């Protein structure tokens, strides 16, 4: 075999069959697999329960570029995981472009407690919303805060409570209500 020799195969079709020892393609240079006409597909499909393995943890980068893409799994738990070894190695899922498009995180799981679960097991969470925010809960809603809670509202705040037992405040020490307005009805209590 002369490593300086180029092998060029032209045919209407090429079929390569191998037995149990498999097929090995080994190149010192880059490998390019391309379809060049008829909008033809490229299919890589392991037999039955075989595993499709792309790359290893010493590869520098994997790039997927397409007009659209779809990753579908059927019947088993799945994950996308980034294992970091230094600061600022962020995992970003982003929707870009100034269009009426949405980033949708959706679950049809029927667990009453965690059909969607967000868990920051060590650090905190920062949510910034430029326009409106809507939270609809058809069941019960529980907020448990072990530290302090501060709500800063530059507009108005309205709470509509329609339950049979009304509104209950259970405070261990004291309640402070301050109104900067000097109006006689700055703080008003009405029961009807």
N, C-alpha and C positions, 0 to 999 in steps of 0.2 A: 504493500500500500504506500503510495506516495502522498504525503500530507500536503503537497503543493498542487495536487490535481483537483480540478473541479469536476463534479459529477452532475450532469444536467439530464433530468428525465422529463420527457414530454409524452403524454399519452391522453387518450380520451377519458380514461379512468385508471386509478391505481388502487389495488387492494392488497393490504399487508396483513397476513394471518400468522400468528405465532402460537405455540403451545404453552404449557404451564410455566416455562421459564420466562415468559413475558417479552417485552420490547424495551430496549434501552436506546435513547437518543442522547448522545453526549457531545457537546460542542464547546470548544474554547472561545468561540465568538458568540454573538447574539443569535437567537433563534426567532424566526419570523414565520408565523402561520397566518396566511391571509387568503380570503376569497376575493377574486378580482372581477366578478361579473355576475349578472342575474340576481342580485340581492341575495346571494346564497348564505346560508347559516353555517356556523361552526358548532358542532355538538361534541361534548366530552361527557361520557356517561359510563360510570362504573357498573359492573354487572350486579344486579340485585342489591344486596346489602353492602356492597363494596363502598369504600370511602374515597371521595375526591379530595386530594391533598394538594394545596397550592402553597408553595414556599415553606419557609421555616423561620424560627425566631432570630436567625442571624441575617436574614435579608433586610436590606435598607428600607425598602418601600414597596407597597403594592398600590398600583394606580388603576382605577376603574373609571373610564370616561365613556359616556353614552348620552344620547338624547333623553332616554329614560332607562331605569333599571328596576328589576323586581327580584327580591330575595324571599323565597317562600320555603317554609319548613312544614312538615306534615307529621303529627303524631308523637313528637318527643319534645322535651324541654330544650330551649335553645338560648344562646347568649351572644352578646358582643362585648368583649372585655379588653380594656387597655391596662396592662400592668406597668406602672411607672417606676422609674428608678432615679428620678431627679425632679426638682420643682418645675412648675410651668409646663408639664407634659399633659396638656388638657385634651379631653375628648370633646369635639364640637360636632353637634348635629345642627345644621343651619339651613334656613330657607332665605335666599337672597333675591334681590330684585324688587323694585317699587311697584308691585302689582297686587291685585286683590286675590292673593293666594294665602294658604294657611299651612302651618305646621301642625299636624294632627297626630296626637297620641291617643289611640283608641283601643278599648278592650271590651269584648263581649263575655268575659268571664263572669260567673254568677256568684262569686264569693261576696257575702254582705259586708265584709270588713276590708278586703284588699284586692279588689278586681284590678285596680291600678295602685301601685305602691312606689313611693319615692322615699328613699332612705339615705340620709347623709349620716353615716355611722360614726364619723369623727368630727367633721367640720360643720359649717352652717349652710344656709340657703339664702340666695338673693334673687328676688323676682321683681323685675321692672316692667311696667306696662305703660305705654305711651298714651293710649286712649282708654276705652272702657274695659271694665272687668266684670264678668258675670259668673257667679257660683250658684248652681242649682243643686240642692240636696233633697231627695224625696224621702229619705229615711231620717234618722237622728244624726245630729252634728255635735261633735265633742272637740273642744280645744283644750289641751292640757299644756300649760306653760309653767315650768318650774322656776324661771327667773322673772324679770320684770316685763310688763307689757305696756307699750306706748303706742297710742293711735293719734296720728297728726292729720287732721282734716281741715283743709283750707276752705272748703265749701260747707254746705249744710249736712246734717246727719239725721236720718229718720229711721226709727225702728217700729215696725208694725207687728204686734204680737196678738194672735187670735186664739191661743190655747185656753182651755177651761180654767187653768190655775194661774194664768196671768204671768207676771214678770217677778222673779225672785232674785234678790241680792243677798248673798250670804258672805259677810265680811268679818274677818277675825278681829280687826282692830277698829278703824274709824273710816268714815266716808267724808271726803272733802268735795264740795261743790262750789266753784268759783265762776262768777259771771262779771266780765269787765264792764258791761253796760250799767248805767245808772238808772235805767228805766225801772219803774215800780214793779213791772212784770218780767224783769230780767230772769227771775227764777219763779216758775209758776207750777203749782200742783193742782190738778183738777180730778175729781172723782165724780162720776155720774151714774 
